[in-house]
């Protein structure tokens, strides 16, 4: 069965041979800053309004709800590209319908600032996001750990960061994946609300994906290409199966042109081939599931593929007394907390 909360604590470290760097994290919200890198710029015309907002100690949903209530916008037609941390200072784009740019520019709310507004033809959807830039301060850092911190970052720059899902993916109690597994197996009833069904199923998919990545990390194969693997191009996102020329595929992976993918299980997911498929089927069977179980839930969880590693090409490191400031960018969907746990060897 699925292991219990917090799911990520049992995941192996890429840099397990490098000792922990003791440091305090999130002493204040300003110690954890996130800024979206959007997939596209506002068009300047349209019925929706895109607002670039800065929020402090608010979830994205709560921030958008407060904005809608303040300006009389329709919450059901509001959108965002990604959810951002509560205990942080974050800047992100949100879309609103039924409000003017001028009204948003005048808005004043505690914990919220509107930095920029522009009209756009469409509502923002989840995933309309290129990357996130992070500025994170680690405090009370033991000076003897600075060299280890740089060594961890150097390893990640070369090999990539394991693309684990962070613990926030699994719900406050950490048992959403286990709940989903029970109702997919027919051992309990699924939630009545579609939102909750999707939330719990997403946790189960994430749990199984994390196990796939964990096995590669354990085998020191985070960037290794196996026959039958489904590889994904970093520039276009195109998928292809590796058949014969492993050497050429490995060379492309080493140049960061392509990377292996892992399963986000679902009825519409593309399977790898040969031995790679057998490994993924075994992973599914390890929790008593088969592809047939997924067919019933294809609307809730159609399935897809996800990179098993992500590139972190250059992390800025600024040291001042016993404080270290990190400046780095991650692709959309990757978790800064996973990089931080590699440094501290514990969960953020």
C-alpha positions, 0 to 999 in steps of 0.5 A: 500500500501507499506509505503515509504522511509525509510521503516525501520523507522516505524519498532518497536523496540525489546527494546522499553522500554529502552531509546536511547543511544546518540552516533555518528556513522561512524565518519570515515570509520575505525569506521565501520569494517566488515570481512567475515567469509567464508563458506569454505576455498579455495581449492588451485587448479582450474581455478578461483582465490579467493582473500581476499581483504580489501576495504575502501569507495568503494562498492563491485561492484566498488572494483571488477570492478577496480580489473578486469580492473587493472589485465585484468580479465573478470568482467562477471566471477567475483563473491562475496559472499555478498555486503559490505558497502561503508562507511566502512573498509571491508574485503571479498573474491572475485573470479576472472577468467583469472588472476594468483594469482601472478598478484593479489598479486602485485596489488596496487590500492587506497582504496584496498589491496589484503591480501590473494590469492588462486586458487579455482575450482568455482566462488564465488556465493551470499550466499557462506558465513557463517557470518560477524564479525563487529567491530564498534565504537560509539563516543561521547557516553553519559556516562549515556547511557552505562548501557542502552547499556548493557541492550539492548545487554543483551535483544538481547542476550536472545531473539535474534535480529529481523531479519529485512532487513536494509534500504539499501535493499530498494534502494536509494530512498526507493521506490523499493518495491512500484515500484514492487508492482505496476507492479506485480498488473499490474498497471505499466510496469516492468523494462526492465532489468532483474537485475532491476526486481529482485532488485525491487521484492526483495525489495517488498519481504523484505518489507512484511517480515519486516512487519511479523517480526514487528508484532511478535515484537509488540506481544512480540513473536519474539521467540514464537512458534505458531501451524502451524509455519514453524520452521528452525533448526539453525544447518542444516537449515532444515524446519518443521511444528509445529503440536501438541507438542508446549511445546517441540518446544518452549523448543527447541526454548528457547535453540536456537536449532530452530527459527520461520521463516517468508515468502519471498513470491514467487511461490515456497515458502513453506507455514506454516500450519493452523492459521500460514498460514492464518496470512501470507495470510492476510499479502499478501492480505494487499497489494492486492496480492494473491498467483496467482500474484506470479506465473507469477514472479516465475523466478524473485522471487521463494520465500523462508523462513527466520529466524524471529530472529538471535542469537547474543550470545555475544557482546564485549563492550570496553569503553574508555572515551566517545567511545564504541567499539562493537565486534560481529558476525551476520549470513550471511544476517543479518544487523548490522544496525538493532542492532545499531538502537536498541541501538540508537533508530534511523536509522544508 
